[in-house]
Amino acid sequence: MADFDYDLFTIGAGSGGVRASRLASLSGAKVAVAEEYRPGGTCVIRGCVPKKFMVYASSFAKTFRHAKGYGWTLGVPEFSWPAFRDAMLGEVDRLSGIYASNLAKAGVELIEDRAELAGPHEIRLIKSGRTVTARHILIATGGVPNVPEGLEGAELALSSNDLFHLDHLPESLVIAGGGYIACEFAQVFAGLGVKTCLVYRGDTVLRGFDDDVRAFVHEQLKESGVRVITHAVIKSIKPSDREGWRAVTLDKGEVIEADAVVLATGRDPCTAGLGLENAGVKLDDRGVIAVDKFSRTSVDHIYAVGDVTNRVNLTPVAIREAMAFVETVFAGRETAYDHSDIASAVFTQPPVGVVGLTEAEARRAHGKVDIYKSKFRPMKGMLTDKPDWMFMKLVVRAEDQVVLGVHIVGDDAPEIIQAVGIAVKAKLTKAQFDATCAVHPTVAEELVTLREKWVDPTLGGAV
């Protein structure tokens, strides 16, 4: 067999690439990982971690208001964007350093360079100009913000990546999009006192989520002060007569002025310019790397994990795919990660936690289903002048009472759904939920005390 410089060469040092590289190296393989920016990937550098810190910062505004109901007297709170931003980015730097340190401890060579495929086993390092070879190659380059084609003035807009590095907090903000990134940032900035407008082409935000969840979050966006414009897209972005501001023209004809515009219209797989065609790796028409259940591409020795494969674009999923890859390639045990019933969260305010099928998906796949749902005011807000609402929903297969989906919107929903995800993954039944004793007083007890089936009034009682 031919000699290679490395047993594994990974392109991309995000969560998936780092986990695969470390585990492969610890198994005895000679491993290198190339990263053109810095270790950490989307989650640590420009996604989950800094975004969650922004959600925390924004949520204090409501906490201060609610504190009065519990007897606290507060002065006028003041928020410093530079102080928060610098603290947030300092923590990102620390975490990125840990990623680099963990690679080194595992014996992985970290190459700070852009890597492109020059052939089936060849990788060209752009800055250094050298070419290396590898027996196996793993693509873990993640995703990049989408820029709508043909949008006039797109260069005047920011991407979600830019929002962590703003020089100053904008006075007014227009966000294009209705997915989880757009909704999360809309409420973050509204909570920080920014006049925020969300422009979405659909009728209700969070396409792909359960319809009840979508409707609930849509209303909460408006409750939090976000202006939501639906059935509209941004036609053009031009400089405004006001220095530094933008004039945003919608296809409906309305012009909105703001000092910042954000394009949060999704993310695309980061495959452009990687030289995948030089190795024969097949892509679909969106630039997604096609893989089988073992994360193998169209080339037997080249694999891909994470967002670049557009399966389930979540950090923990990329990590699990990476672990399965190492089992398959370096432990000799073909392992495929099961992508069903993955719990996930959206950090809107209040946040969303979901696992399993939506009601519509369950009806299509299983026919008759039983629905249990509840909308209520949690105890925590009852002493305040404006208590929040919470929503919970169980989707149950009628024939055997297996719980197919759980959908929660409200404080602590992401924490709750992690545990509930175990029950759904284990295919527990509604009777087993009911047999579980409630923890009182909590909001989560609602999940085991729902007894009355919901009946759609428009269907005359049929569900």
Phi, psi and omega in degrees: 000144182296151176274145179231156177294325182222150171285325178220131171240120181255134175254109181114120182251048170272194185301316181290313181296319180292315181298314180298316182295316180296312182295320179296318179295318180294339177279354179112358181281153173271119192230141170229149175229131180256134178220121184278344181251272173199156184297147179132325177069193183303313188300308185282320189272317190218028183215242191312310189290300180297327178297319179295322175298323178292323176297315178302312182301315182294323186291343179297332180302315178291322179301317179298319180294316183289336182300330180299325179293342179255018172091002180276136174251121184241151170285187179281114182292145176236137180248132176251107178300313181301319181295315179294312183304314183293323177294317179298311182291332175295320178292323176299317178300318181298315181293321177299320177297323178295320177301314180296318180296318180295325175297315181296317180297329180275357179086017180272135175277119178265120181251115181274083186197159172278131180247138176226147179284130177255349180184184183303325180238005186253137177235126179262129177263117194291312183292317182278336179081002182269160178240134179237167180238155180214143178291317178234146179233136177240125177263120180218055188267359174070214183228169178228153180301138177283140173243117182304132180295139174077008180283116179292127178083018181302331181292346179273355183261163175261159169256171178299332178299327186283340190291342179278351187239017183300139176294323182214160178285126181294155176279323182218142187220135172245128180243127176266125178132161180222015177276190186293325180295314180298315182294318180299311182291328177301314181284330175302307185287326175298319179294333178273006175094010180273134175291112191240135178233131179251126180247120185226137184285337181273189181264333180217142184292171176060052175305137180100342176271169178301141185301323179293321177296316180300314181296319181296312180296321179303315179293322180292328174302313180292322178299327182277003175099004179279129172278122183250119177250118181255171182052042181212151174227157177282125181271321180204156174232123182228159174299141179270165174294337177276124187304129177083354182264170180237146172255113184258117180258127178269161179294343176281349179105343181290143176245126180243132178258136180205156178269003173205142177232134182240130174263106179241059187257032177101180180231147180250153178297138182273081181239348183296134176075011180274354180073024182299330179294335179291339180253355179085020179281126184274141176240157171272186186289351176260005181084013179279137176283123179281128180226160174270189185292345178262011181070020179274134178277192178291350176251124191306323185263005179246128183238166177212140178224161175086200187299336182294343178262351176053045174268276171237109191274076179224143181305310181298331178290317177301320179295316179294321176297321179296318179296319178295323177300314181295319177301318183292313190270320188252348176251353178073019179240102181301119185229127177246131179282135180277114184272009180274153173052052177266122178287144179211167183224153170237125186267055166285182180231100007284161184279168181245141171228127182222152171208141177085202188275147168287169178299316181296318179296319181294320179294320179293321185275329190232359180079241185286133177227156173256137182243132174234128179210158184210138173238124186209167177262118179297152182304323185304327184266359190290342177264005181260168182284345181214081181298144176283164173253158175226150182228137175224147182210134173246134175249119189237131176290125188296321189292327182228002176066021173289133178282114184268335183202146174230133184226123184229137170230121180156170180305137178071009179305318179296324179291319181294317188293336178299316180287319180296330178302329177297316182295318180290318178299325180279359178060045177287159184262167177299323178298324179287325171300312183296328182283350180276125182291139180287150170259117188239142354268121175220162173283331184293339181297340178301330181295333182250008178240004177288118184240334187263122177294142176276137178242125180289113182297337182281347182256010178064031177098346179277138177232000000 
